[in-house]
Amino acid sequence: MTSEKLVLLIQNNAHELTKRLCRDLLAREETKSYGGIREEVVYERAYEVYSRLDTWLQGNRSKGSGVGKYFEKRGGELVSEGIPLREEVMALMLIKRHLWLFVLETSFFDSTYELQQALQFNNRVVLFFDRAIYHLVAGYQREMPLA
């Protein structure tokens, strides 16, 4: 399975990926603040991350692609929503984890070439989430009141 097929797998299963993630987010102690947010809002936010990842994986990685701006804005919103930064970082880690588990669950790598393609895909996903976390923290720190 090539990287393009993996992107299609995400696109075609974004709803299922998001549902699985939401169940996990709402059940974990590490993300307990999500319990105070309407489930539809949690779903929309998770789906938005998968959408941004999809755009990123398809090659729109320019600085103006909106990933940095989106996550900086999201980081700033955390402060007013009262969601601890550690919980949002955990949420991003869970999004990445659920994605990879889903890929492994639905894909069978029959060749070394397909496995290599999957690893390259995973490297691009990791880069996306590394940047997302960086910008999330930057936005959070910008809005955090000085002590």
C-alpha positions as CSV (number, residue, x, y, z in Angstrom):
1,M,0.0,0.0,0.0
2,T,1.5,3.3,-1.0
3,S,1.4,6.6,0.9
4,E,-1.4,7.8,-1.4
5,K,-3.5,4.7,-0.6
6,L,-2.9,5.4,3.1
7,V,-4.1,9.0,2.7
8,L,-7.2,7.6,1.0
9,L,-7.7,5.2,3.9
10,I,-7.7,8.2,6.2
11,Q,-10.1,10.2,4.1
12,N,-12.5,7.3,3.6
13,N,-12.5,6.5,7.3
14,A,-12.2,9.9,9.0
15,H,-15.6,9.5,10.7
16,E,-14.7,6.1,12.2
17,L,-11.3,7.3,13.3
18,T,-12.9,10.3,15.0
19,K,-15.5,8.3,16.7
20,R,-12.9,5.9,18.1
21,L,-10.8,8.8,19.3
22,C,-13.7,10.6,21.0
23,R,-14.6,7.5,23.0
24,D,-11.0,7.2,24.2
25,L,-10.6,11.0,24.9
26,L,-13.8,11.0,27.0
27,A,-12.9,7.9,28.9
28,R,-9.3,8.7,29.9
29,E,-8.1,10.3,33.2
30,E,-5.3,12.0,31.2
31,T,-8.0,14.0,29.2
32,K,-10.6,14.4,31.9
33,S,-11.3,18.0,31.0
34,Y,-12.9,16.8,27.8
35,G,-15.7,15.4,29.9
36,G,-16.9,19.0,30.4
37,I,-17.2,19.7,26.7
38,R,-20.2,18.7,24.6
39,E,-19.4,15.5,22.7
40,E,-20.2,17.1,19.3
41,V,-17.6,19.8,20.0
42,V,-15.0,17.1,20.9
43,Y,-15.9,15.3,17.7
44,E,-15.6,18.5,15.5
45,R,-12.2,19.3,16.9
46,A,-10.8,15.8,16.4
47,Y,-12.2,15.7,12.9
48,E,-10.6,19.1,12.2
49,V,-7.2,17.7,13.1
50,Y,-7.7,14.7,10.8
51,S,-8.7,17.2,8.0
52,R,-5.6,19.3,8.5
53,L,-3.4,16.2,8.6
54,D,-5.0,15.1,5.3
55,T,-4.1,18.4,3.7
56,W,-0.6,18.2,5.0
57,L,-0.1,14.6,3.8
58,Q,-1.3,15.6,0.3
59,G,1.6,18.0,0.0
60,N,0.4,21.3,1.3
61,R,3.2,21.8,3.8
62,S,4.0,25.4,3.2
63,K,4.2,27.8,6.1
64,G,1.0,29.5,4.9
65,S,-0.9,26.2,4.8
66,G,-2.6,27.1,8.1
67,V,-1.3,24.3,10.3
68,G,0.8,26.6,12.5
69,K,-1.9,29.3,12.7
70,Y,-4.6,26.8,13.5
71,F,-2.7,25.2,16.3
72,E,-1.5,28.5,17.8
73,K,-5.1,29.7,17.8
74,R,-6.2,26.4,19.4
75,G,-3.5,26.7,22.0
76,G,-4.7,30.2,23.0
77,E,-8.3,28.9,23.2
78,L,-7.2,26.3,25.8
79,V,-6.5,29.0,28.3
80,S,-10.0,30.5,28.1
81,E,-11.6,27.0,28.0
82,G,-9.7,25.9,31.1
83,I,-8.2,22.9,29.4
84,P,-4.7,22.1,30.7
85,L,-2.1,22.1,28.0
86,R,-1.0,18.6,29.0
87,E,-4.5,17.3,28.2
88,E,-4.5,18.8,24.7
89,V,-1.0,17.5,24.0
90,M,-2.2,14.0,25.1
91,A,-5.2,14.4,22.8
92,L,-2.8,15.0,19.8
93,M,-0.8,12.0,20.9
94,L,-3.9,9.9,20.9
95,I,-5.0,11.2,17.5
96,K,-1.7,10.0,16.1
97,R,-1.9,6.7,18.0
98,H,-5.4,5.9,16.8
99,L,-4.4,6.7,13.2
100,W,-1.5,4.3,13.2
101,L,-3.5,1.6,15.0
102,F,-6.2,2.0,12.4
103,V,-3.7,1.8,9.5
104,L,-2.2,-1.4,11.0
105,E,-5.6,-2.9,11.6
106,T,-6.9,-2.3,8.1
107,S,-3.7,-2.7,6.1
108,F,-1.6,-5.8,5.3
109,F,1.9,-5.1,4.1
110,D,2.8,-7.8,1.6
111,S,6.1,-6.5,0.6
112,T,9.2,-4.7,1.9
113,Y,8.3,-1.9,-0.5
114,E,4.8,-1.4,1.1
115,L,6.4,-1.5,4.5
116,Q,8.9,1.2,3.4
117,Q,6.0,3.3,2.1
118,A,4.2,3.0,5.4
119,L,7.3,4.1,7.3
120,Q,7.7,7.1,5.1
121,F,4.0,7.9,5.7
122,N,4.5,7.5,9.4
123,N,7.4,9.9,9.3
124,R,5.2,12.6,7.6
125,V,2.5,12.0,10.2
126,V,5.0,12.4,13.1
127,L,6.3,15.7,11.6
128,F,2.8,17.0,11.3
129,F,2.1,16.3,15.0
130,D,5.5,17.6,16.1
131,R,4.7,20.9,14.5
132,A,1.1,20.9,15.8
133,I,2.3,20.4,19.4
134,Y,4.9,23.2,19.0
135,H,2.4,25.7,17.7
136,L,-0.2,24.6,20.3
137,V,2.3,25.3,23.1
138,A,3.3,28.6,21.5
139,G,-0.4,29.7,21.4
140,Y,-1.0,28.6,24.9
141,Q,2.0,30.4,26.3
142,R,1.0,33.6,24.4
143,E,-2.4,33.6,26.1
144,M,-1.3,32.4,29.5
145,P,-1.6,35.1,32.1
146,L,1.7,36.1,33.6
147,A,2.1,35.0,37.2
